[in-house]
Amino acid sequence: MTVPGRGGPRRRRPWVLATITWLYVAWSLVPVLIAIQFSFNDGRSRTSWQGASFRWYWGDPFASVAHDESLRLALTNSLRLGLLTLLIATPLGTAMAVGLTRWRGRASRASNSLMLLPLATPEIVMGSALFIVFTNLYTAVPLGRTAQLIGHVTFSISFVVVIVRARLLSIGSEYETAARDLGASPVQAIRTVLVPLLAPSMFAAGMIVFAASMDDFVVSSFLSTDASSVTVPIKLYSGVRTSPTPALNALATLLLLGSVLAILLAWLVLRRLRRDGGSTLDELGVTDV
């Protein structure tokens, strides 16, 4: 179809697809927004609005997130677990990404496929398998925080490998080769060239790992033993089934805020990576090696 006087086809707006998309977004977000709203409810009801306040965050001297020991412990456990998983999985995943990228041979393809396996494995399968391994094979590792940390690192490394390996393939090996030609040792080339080039992707991967660890329920639940290792998702699941108060909404809001901030930072860094398209040797100071 052409527009008179313009001689070209008129592009139709995909209003049907746009409408379906926005309806889906609304269907997904409205329950979350309602839950967030009632975290600011002044009363104990989670269905009847009774005025706005920060009672369930810090105002209530007994039941708020700031004063309820069980809620505070769950939040602390989730933050600690997410940070430790980030600090362990990010360097390990980066090293594995570099090794898999440089590895040549028939076995490298199988290794790459196995590295992606945790991403395709259902979480319930991963959680139950880790539980069986820790209770029957690795009995020296106690269930609880230690087992949870190992479990989170196990399924998080794949995220790091995928993101960092994509960055490695996009920058190639020219920069590192140039540094070696200028007299840098292999360790110096990695430290002064490769690591700065990979730093944004490593940061983005770390943020995604942190968000995934914070939000995980299945693996954390399988490997938890008592209240000392309860995380926020476990606390929300058990609390909603017993005697829920808006304090659970406040706890869920804090978890959501942390995850959204981590994902937002990762998105901003990856967007800048795509826009900038990499760095040059002069920017990295390779000529001074």
Buried (B, 14 or more C-beta within 10 A) or exposed (E): EEEEEEEEEEEEEEEEEEEEEEEEEEEEEEEEEEBBBBBBBBBBEBEEEEEEBBBBBEEBEEBBBBBBEBBBBBBEBBBBBBBBBBBBBBEBBBBBBBEBBEEEEEEBEEBBEEBEEBEEEEBEEBBBBBBEBBBEEEEEBEBBBEBBBBBBBBBBBBBBBBBBBBBBEEBEEEBBEBBBEBEBEEEBBBBBBBEBBBBBBBBBBBBBBBBBBBBBBBBBBBBBEEBEBBBBBBBBEBBEEEEEBBBBBBBBBBBBEBBEEBBEBBEEBBEEBEEEEEBEBEEBEBEEB
